[in-house]
Amino acid sequence: MDFVNSICSSAFSALMGAIGWMGWFGALVFVSAVFGIIALLIFKQISFQGGIKSVKDKIKGAMIEIRLYQNDLRIVAKAVLRVLGRNFQYLGLNFGPILPLLVPFAFLAAQLITWFAFMPIPVWTDARGEWMPGKGHEVVIVLDDEAKGDIRDVRVVLPDTLQRMTPIVRNERKGLIAFEVVAVAEGDEVITITSPSGEVVTKRIVTGEEHMGPLEGVRGRGLKDLFENPAEGSLADTFVSRIAFVYPARSIQYMADGIFGIGLLFLIFSMLAGVAILKPLKIQI
């Protein structure tokens, strides 16, 4: 999984290096439109275009038959059954070729979410009031089972951009280390976690305002964590199994915030681009 994530992340970073001047919204529209067009071009090659057209024509014919013989229940009933059957056939002809496209779609969606769905942790200002527990950002570190016994000796070092709001809480039974932080300066830094033996694990954390780059609140080793957070790499073979905090969701005007809003915008613009090329390229769908 690390190998695939590394390739996807490198390719997407190179792409964003070329189109980053568009801003996050322009880049999202561009990537969505290009994916929609490429996906349809691939669909045209791997689908049974003649079969799709034939089924659509037969459905149209049955609908005309229903209209012409609407007073003959026997003919109408047979035509309705044919329409239903052809619809299932039509769905099968379309759905089958879509399945292979779900794999690149899933990896692209992970990149889009990583780059566009979140904002850096905002720098604390006097306008936000007095520092109090619960107002900061919780950082949770989960140790590997074999490292739980050494939890008291695990050292956590914060970058200058962060300040701890609460004491570090350590739960040896669960292998958990937790504390709250606030951002006191803008930056792109790392939290450093060091084992008693000197092994070092880091977690990138970005603070400040708008940031054009991947923002991942989790670094782990499970398949779900690796798929959803592709940029930093796995924690496999380390004394830490997971590091997590939450980045604020990006606010999107007239749309849901964060992951859902980015996903919806991606679907809208990829579909619009696809619809625009259907007739010119004579793609049956």
N, C-alpha and C positions, 0 to 999 in steps of 0.2 A: 504493500500500500504506500509506503514511503517513496518508493521509486516512481510510482504513477503520480503521486501528489507533487513530487519534485519536478517532473516533466510539465505537468499542468500549470503549476505555480510559476515556473520559469517562463513558459510560453505566454501566460497571461500578463506577467510583469513586463515582458518585452512589448506586448501589444499596448499595455497601458502607458508605457514609456513613449510610444508613438502618438497615442491619441489623448493623453492626459490633459493636454491643453484645452480640450473640449469641456472640462469640468466633469463632475461625477454624473450629472444627468445626461449630458451630451454623449459621454462615453457609454453609458448604459443603453441609450437609444441606438447608438451605432452597433454595439455588440449584439443587441437583441435582433436588430434588423438583419445583420449579416448572418447570424445563426438561423433565423427564420428562412432566409433565401437558400442557404446551403442545405438545410434540412429538407426543404422541398425538392431541391435538385437531386439529392440522394434518394428521396422517396420515389421520385419519378423513375429512377434507375432500378430500384429493387422491388417495386410494386408491379402488379399485373394491370397495367394501364388499360389494355384492351378489355379486360374483364370488368374493371370498374365502370368503364363507359357503357359496356353492354348491359350491366345490371341497372345502371341509372336510366338507360333508355327503356328497359323493360318495366321499371317502376313507373316511368312517365306514361308508357302505353297502358298499364293497368289503371292508372288514375284517369286517363281519358276514357277508358272503357266504363269505369264507374260513373263518370259524368254522362256519357251517352246513353247508358242503359240503367239509369237510376231508378226506373220504375220496375225493373225486373230483378227481384230480390235474389234469385238463384245466380244470375250472372254477377250481380254486385257482390254477393257473398264469396264467390270463387275469386273475383278480382281482389277483394280485400285480403283474402288469405295469401294470394300471390304477392301482394304488396308487402305483407308482413314477412313472408319468407325471403323475398328479395332484399328487404332491409337488413335482415340478419346476415345474408350473404354479403351485402355491401359493407356492413360493419367489419366482417371478417377479412375482406379484401383490403380494408384500410388499416385495421388494427394490427394485423400481422407484420407488415413492413415498418410500422411505427416502433415496435418493440426494440429493434437494434438501435434506434435513435435515442432511446431512453438513457442509455449508458453515457454517451457524450453530453446529453442534456443534464444529467445528474451532476457530472463533474463541473460543467460550466456553471450550473446553479450554485454550487458550493463556492466557486471563485467569485461570482457576482455578490453573493451574500457577504463573503469575507471582505470584499473591497468596498461595497456600497451600503450595506444595511446598518452599519454602526458609526458612531462618532467617538472621538477620543474622550477620555475622562476629563471633564472640565476643571480648570484651575479654580480653587476655592477663592472666593472674594468676600469682602465684608458684607456685601449685599445679601449673601446667603445666610448671614447670622452667625451665632456662636457655634464653635465646634462642639458637637455632642455625639455620643455613640448612637449609631443608627442612621446618621446623616452621611457617613462615608461610604466607601466601596469595600465590601468584604472580599478578602482574598482567602481561599481555602486550598491548602496543600494536603494531599493524601499520599502517605508513604507506602512503599512496597511492604508486603507482609514481613519480610525478613528484616526490614529496617525499623519496625515499630519499637523494638526494645531500646533503640538509640535515640528516640524522639527528643529527649531532653537535651541532647548534645547537638542536634541539628541547628545550624546557624542560618538565619534569614537576614539578608542585607538588602535594604531598599536603595534605589537611586536617589539622587538629590532632588528629583522632581516630585517625590512622594514623601509624605510624612505620616507616621503611624498615629492613629487616633485612640486605639485601645491596646491594652496589653496583649501579648501573644498567648493564645489559649492552646494547650497541647493535650490531646486525648490519646493516651498510649494504647488503649484497647482498640480504638478505631483507626489509629495511625493518622489522626487529623491534627493539622496546625492551622489555626484561623486567627485573623485579625482584620481590623478596618484601617483603610488608608484614605487620605485625601491628596489631591494634586496641588502642589504649591508652586509649580513652575511648568512651563511648556517644554515638551521634549519627547524623544523616542529612545527609551532606555530599557534596562532589564532588571528584574528582581532576581537576585542570586541566592541559591539555596545550596549549602555546603554540608556534607555528611561528616561525621567524626573522622572518617578515613581520608578526607580531603576530596572526595568526589564532588564535582560541581554541576548543578543543573540550573538553567536560566529560563525565565519566562519574560518575553517582550511585553512592554506596556507603554502605550502612547497617551500623552496628556496634552491638553490644549484645545485648539479650535479645529477647523477643517483639516483633514489629513488625506492625501491621495496615496493610499497604500493599504495593504491588508491589515485588518483589525480582528484579532482572534482573542476571545476571552478565555479560551480553554486550550491547554496543551496536555495531551494524555497518551494512552496507549491502546485503548479499545477501538474497535472498528468504527463505531459511531463517532467518537471524538476525532479520529483521524480523517474520516470522510468530511465532517462538518468544519474541521479546522486544518486545512491542508498545508499551510505555509511553513510552520515551525518544525515539523518533524516529530516523530514518535519518541516517547519516553521509555520505550522498551529497553531492557537491560540497564536501567538506572535504579537508584534507590527511591525515586519518586514515581508514583503511578499516575498522578493527576495534579494539575495546578489550574485553578479556575477563579475568575472574577467576571463581572458583567460590565460590558461597555454600554453606554446609553444608546438606545435605538435612534436611528436617523429620523428626523421629523420630515415628512413629505406632505406638501400642501395638497389638499383635496384628495388625499389617499391615506390608507393605513400606514402607520409608521413601521420602520424596521424591516424585518424579513418578509412579512406578508406584503407590504407595499412594494418592495423591490421585486418580489416574485410576480406580483400582479402586473407591474409595469413591463417586466420582461415578456410575459405572455402577450400583453396587448401589442407591444411594438414588433415582436417577432411574428405575430399573426397578421398584423397590418402589412408588413413587408412581404409575407408569404402570399397574401391575397392579391397584392399588387402585381405579382409575377405569374399568377395562375393562368390567366388567359393568354398573355404574350408568349409564354413558353408551352402552352397547351398541356398543362398538367392536370390530370384527372384525380380528383380526391373526393 
